[in-house]
Amino acid sequence: MFENQPKGLWALALANTGERFGYYTMLAVFALFLRANFGLDPGTAGTIYGSFLMLVYFLPLIGGIIADKIGFGKCVTFGIVVMFLGYVFLAVPLGGDGLAMAFMLLALFFISFGTGMFKGNLQVMVGNLYDDPKYANKRDAAFSLFYMAINVGAFVAPTAAVKIMEYAQSIGYEKNDSYHFAFAVACISLIISMIIYYAFRSTFRHVEGGKKKEGEKSAPVEELTKEQTKERVIALCLVFAVVVFFWMAFHQNGLSLTYFADEFTVKETHQDWQVMAFDTEFCKNLFNMAAVMVLVYAAFGFFQSQSKKAKRICGFIVVMLVAFLLWQYDTVTGSVSYEAPIFQQFNPFYVVALTPVSMAIFGSLAAKGKEPSAPRKIAYGMIVAAVAFFFMAWGSIGLNTPNAQKVAGEAATLVSPNYLIITYLILTFGELLLSPMGISFVSKVAPPKLKGMMMGGWFVATALGNQLVTVGGLLWGDLPLTVVWSVFAILCLLSAIFMFSIMKRLEKVC
């Protein structure tokens, strides 16, 4: 799984991990911050939230076009600096008046523009590592590992946001001001990202692009005819059109699914395994969930390792972690309360824990010559996303509408957190089929001279989906929840059907 990968993969993945940690720390509380600090209604808060996400994923198109001209490395460095300034502006508590709103919007623009210069171009550099024939057959696996690594940062982020806010309140800051402490964490994480990037730059400098120094050789570039270029661009654009609806549904995790967690889910649990997952005292939840993740990787290492020494080490780790988790389970007492943002730890946790499972399944299929193509995996991912929202629709039968829930008082109906926990599990299966495979598909199929632009196109599709996330906020009111969730499920299902209808054309360019 980890063997025979270029060293540059890990350096770029870790640099992205730090940036993603800061971004998701901010995003975990951002929708709630808009409502608490500025008194915005769900629809208005959702519009700002969706517009920000749209810019974050639209501007990589601009960043990609620039990078095709000046090089990917320069754009990545510039992006980190601009993002840092944006998080600094956001971290300053200015209250809830018009001036504070203006500064917040300026901060959001800096963060989104900096991300546009950073994110897509970093991933192009990862793909460029695999243009070397020595590593070409490891491209899909590499992007799965890259995706896993950056989700480590996203996994820690919700707990970090909750804990830093609790700390701010414990030293006398009001709840609204405590949000800014969570935003300040992102500033620190970007400094760490920059240190990692430059400390290990020698492992990937050859794929940064830009002008070559005298005597430095360029990697050979594949030459395509105009017809081949057109065919590839059209195939990519068709995929982009489909994944819009996946991201529209998937990123409800920060909006309508967070509203559901806040308004319809019980905030206290007595179940032992849930206490282990929700108890943020001394970050016990992170230790428990991290133990599960390492246990999964150690178990796969035990079965996949070639040497007896490696098997013994992995076996020892498995035994120790199983003992640790059993001890933790046995010593759980009482109950634990939690807040809505903590639910966002489950998606990245599942990404990290399930990546080796996904890689093992597709590795086994590849060995038999039966591995699905990247476009086919994307279509399957859309179907899985539809299943997740149909599950939420089923779990919401009989619940109040959001507006009725507000006025219900003690008569409000609350449900088990298991609905969201399972929904995030199903959505993550869909994400693992779609996101890393989509990025890998773009890096492989994009015409060499348009790589930055085409990777930016992938993010434009994500941006459009993120803008449509606003729909979740607009539906959140008088409509039954079964209708709200069914909208997203049906759109994902229709997108999958369309994807299968054009599958031959997509697989032709693979």
N, C-alpha and C positions, 0 to 999 in steps of 0.2 A: 504493500500500500504506500509506504513512505520511501521505498527504496528506488534508487536510480532516477531521482528527480533532480533537476538543476538547482544549485544552491540559491540562485536568484529568486526562485519561487518562494522560499521561506522568508527571505528578506522583504520582498514586496508584500507578502501576506501579512507579516507582522506590522509593517508600516500602516497597512490598511486596517489592521485590528485596532490600533490605537485611535485612529480617526473615527472608526465606527463606534467604538466605546463612547467617545464624546458625543457623537451625533445621536446615538440611541439613549444616552442619559438625558439629553435635552428633549428628545422626542417623547420619552416615556411620560413626561409630565406637561408637555406643551399645550395640548388641547385643554387640560384641566386648568392650566395657568391662564389661558385666554379667558375662560369663563370666570375664574376666581378674581383675577387682577383687574380685568376691564369690565366685568359684569355682562359679557356677551351672551346672547342666546345660542342654543346648539347650532342653528343654521349658520349664523354669522361666524361663530368660532370654527365651524367646519369649512366654511369658505376660505378663511385665512389659512387654516391648516392644509386644506387641499391645494390651495394656490402655492403655498411654500413648497410642498412636496412636488408639485408640478415643475416649479423652477429648478429645484434640486436635480431633477432628472431630465429636464429639457436642456439646460445649459451645457451638459456634456457634448451636445452636438456642436455648439460654438467652440468649446474647448478642443474637440476632435479636429475641427477644421483648422484651427490655429496650430495644433500640434502637427498636423500633416505638413505644415509649412516650416515650423521652427524646431520641431522635435518634442517628443513626449516628456522627457526629463525636465525640461525648462518649465513646461506647463504644470507639471506635478509640484514643483517647488513653489511656483507662484501661487498655485491654488492653496497650498498649506498656509502661506502667509496671509492671504485674503480671508480664509476661513477663520484663522486665529483672531483677526481684527473683529470679525462678525460676532464671535462668541464673547469677546471682551465687551462689546457694546451691549449684548444681551444680558451679560452678568451684572451690569450696573443697575441697582434698584432705583427707579425714578418715579415710582408710584403708578397711578392708573389714569392720568390725565392725557390730553392730546399730545403733549410733548413726549411723554413716555411711549405712546403708541407710535409716534413718528420714529423715535430711536429704535423701537423694536422692529418696525418694518425695514429700516435701514440695515439693521443687524441681519435680518432674514435675507436681504438681498446679497449682502457680503458672503454669508454662509453658503447660499445657493450658487453664487457665481464661483466662489472658491472651490466648491464641490464639483462644479462643472469642469473646471480646469484639472482637478485632481483625479476623480474617481474613474472615469472612462479611460483616461490615458494610462493610468496605472494598470488597468486590466488589459489594455492593448500590449503593454510591455510584457505582461505575463504570457499572453498568447504568442508574442514574438520569440520568447524563449523556446517555444515548441515548433518554430519554423525549421529548426535544426533537425535534419532527418534522424539524428540519434535519439531524439525525444518525441518525434511526431506522433507515435502511437499511444502516447501517454497524455494527450491533450485533454480529453474528457475527464480522466482521473485527476489531472492537475487542477482543473477548475473546480472539481468537487472538493479537493483538499483546500484550495484557496478560499472557497466559499465557507468551508467548515471553520477555517482559521479566523476569518473576519467575524464570524458569528460568536466566537468566544467573547469578543468585546461587547457585542450586543447582549449576550447572556448576562454578563455582570452588570450591565447598565441600569436596569430597573431597580435592583436592590441598592446600587450606589446612589441613585436618585432619591429613593426613599430614606436611606440612612443619612445622607447629607442634609436633607430637609429636616429630619428629626433633630439632627445636631444643631442646625441653625435655630430651630424653635427652642431647644433646650438652653441656649445661651441668650435668649431674650428677643429674638427676631419674630415678627408676626408671620403668619402662614404665607401671606402673599409675597413677602420679602424672601422667605426661605426658598422659593423657586429659583431665585437668582443664584443661590449657592450651587444648585444642581447644574445650572448653566455654566458656572465657572469651572466645573470639573472638565468640561470639554476643552477649555484653554490648556489645561495641564496635559490632557491626552494628546493634543496636537504637538506640543513640545516633544513628547516622547516619540511620536511618529516621525518627526523630523530627525531626531537623533538616530533612530533605527535606520531610516532611509540613507542618511549620509555615512553612517558607520559601516554599512554593508554594500555601499554603492558599487564597489568593484565587482560584485557578483552579477550585476545586471547592466552595467554601464554600456555594454555593447548593443543593448536593445533600446536605449533611450532615444535614438533618432537624432535628427538635426544634422548640421554640417560636420563632416568628418575632418579630423586633423590630417595634416600632410603625412602621407605614408600609411594611413589607417585604411584598411580594406572594408568595403561595404559587403554586407551579406547579399547573396544573389537574390534577385527579385523575380518572381514568377511573371511571365509576360502573358497577357490575355488579349484576345481579339475584342473588338467593340461589341460583337454579338455575345461573347462569353461574359464580358463585364456587365452588359445590360441584363442578361439572364440571371446573373448572381444578384444584382441589385434588386431586381423585381422579386426574386425569391425571398430575399431578406425583408423587403418591405411588406410582403404578405404575412410573414411571421410577426413582424412588428405590429401589424394591424390586429392580429389575433390576441397577442399578449397584453394589449391595452386593457382588456376586460378581466384578465387574471389579476393585474395589479389594482384595478378598481376594487375588486373583491378582497384581495389579500390585505391591502393596507387599511381595511376597516379595523384592523387590530388596534390602530391608534385612534380611531374615532368611534364608530357605532358599537364595536365590540368592547371598547373601553367604557363607553356610556352604559352598556349593558352590565359590565362588571361593577360599575359605580352605583347603578340604580336598581338592578334586579338580582344581584348576587349577594348571598349572605356574607358578612364580613368577619365571621368567626367560625372556626372549625375545631371539632374534637377528634376527628379521625387521625390516627397516628401518622399515616403516610402523608396526609395533607399538612399536618403540623411540621413534619420534616421538610416539606417543600416551601412552606410559607413563613416559617419562623426566621425573622431577620435579626433577632438578637444575636450579637456577635457574628452575624452573617452565617448562621448555622445552615440556612437554606442553600447558600452557595457551596459550602463544604459538602453537604449531602449530595447535591446534584452534580457537583464536580466529581465526587467519588464515583457516581454512576457512570459518568462520561469516561473517566479513566478506566473503570472496570470493563467497559465495552471494548475499548481499544486494547487493553491488556489481554482480554479473552481472544480477540482476533489475532493479536500478536502471538499468542500461545499456539494457535492452530496453523498460522502462516509462516512462523519462523523456521528457518532451515537448520539452525544450529541448536544443539542441546542446551548450551548455556543460555541462549536467548529464551528458549522455552521455559527453563527453570526460573529465570527472572520474571517472565510474564506470569507464570503460574504462581509464584510467590506474591506478586502484586494482586492477582485475582483473589487469593485466599485472604490476604490482609484487608482488602477493601470490602469483601463480603462480610468479614468479621466486624469491621467498622460500622457498616450499615446495619447489621443485625443488632449491634450494641446500641446504636442510635435509636433504632426502632424500639428496642426493649426498654430504653430509659425515657421515652416520651411520656410526659405527664401533663394533665390539664389540657387547656385549649390555647389557641393563638388567634389574634385578630390581625387583619391585614387591610391594605388599601388597594384600589383598582389598578394603579400602575404596575403592581408586582406581577400581574398576569402576563405582562409582556416578556417575562423571563422565560416562558415556556417555549416559545417558538425558536429562539436561538439555542436553547438547551436541546431541543429535539433535533435541530440541524446538526449540531456537533455530535450528538449521541448516535444519530441514525446514518450519518455519512458513511462509516465503514460498512454498515449493513447494505446500503445502496450500492456501494462500490463492489462488495462481495457478490451481490446478486447479478449485477451487470458484468462483472468479471467472469463469473461462471457462464453466463449466457454467451459472452464473447468467445470463450474457449470452445464453445460448441457451435460457434458461427451463427448464433441466434440473437445477438444483442440488437435491440431496436435502434433505429437511427435517431439522431438528435431531434429532428422534427416530430417523429412519432412519440418520443418521450415527452415533448412539449404538449402534444395533444392529450396524452394520458394525464399529464399534470392538470390540465383544464378540467378533465372529468373528475379527478380527485377533489379539486377545489369545489366543484358543484356539490359533491357528496357532503363536504364539510358544512356548507350553508343549508343544505336540506336537513342535515342533522340539527342545526341550530333552529330551523323552522319547526321541526318536530318537538324540540325541547321547549319551545316558546308557546306551544298550544295552551290556551287557557290563561295566559298572563295578560295583565293590563296593557293598554297602550302606554307609551312613555308619558304622555300628558296626564292620563288617568293615574299613573303611578305616582306622579308628583303630589297630587291632592289626596291620595289614599291614606296617608298618615300611617297609623298602626295597622291598617287593613291592607297595606301594600304586600304583594306576594313576592317572596324572594325564593330563589332556586339555589341548588347546590353549585359550587364552583366547578364540579366535574364536567358540566356542559361545556364551559369554556376550555378547560384543560384538554378534553377530548377533541374539541373543534380545532384547537391549535395543533394537536397531534396530526389530525387528518390534513389540515392545511399545509403542514410542514412536509408531508409526503408529496403533496402536489408541488410545493416550492422546490424540493430537491430534484424533481423530474423536469421542472421548467427552467428555473433561473440559471444554475451553473451550466446546464446543457445548452440553454439559449446563448449564453455568453461564449461558450466553446464553439457553437455553430457559427456565430458571427466572426470570431477570430479566424476560423478555418475557411469560411466561404467568401468573406469580404475581399474585393479586389485589392491587391497590395498597396496601390497608391491612394486608396480610399478607406484604409483601415480605421483611421481616427474618426472620420465622418460616419462610417457605418456603425462603429461602436457607439458613437453619439446617437445614431438613429435608434439603437436598442434602448437607450435611456430616454429618448424622446417618446417612445412607445410607453415606457414606464411613467414618464411625465404626464402624458395624456390620461393614463389610468389613474395617476395620483390626483389629477384635477377632478376626475370623475368620482374620486373618493367623497367629494362634497355631497354627492347624492345621498350618502348615508346620513349626513347631518340634516338634509332637507326632508328625508323620509321620517326622521325621528320626531314624532309628534302624535298625531291622531291615528296613524295607520297601525293595524295589528302587527306585532312583531313577526308573525308568520309570513306576512306579505313582504316586510322589509327584507328578511333573509332570503325569501324565494326569488326576489328580483335578482340578487347576485348569483344565486344558484343557476337560474335559467340562462342568464347571460353567459356564464362559464360553459354551460352545456352546449349552447348554440355555437359558441366559439370553437369548441372541440369538434363539433360536426363539420363546421367549415374547414377546419384544419385537415381533417381526414379526406375531405373532398378534393384538396389540392396536394395531397401527400406525394403523388408520383412526381409532380413538378419540383417539389422541395427536395426529395431524395435524389433527384437527377443531378443536383449541383453539389451534393455532399462529397 
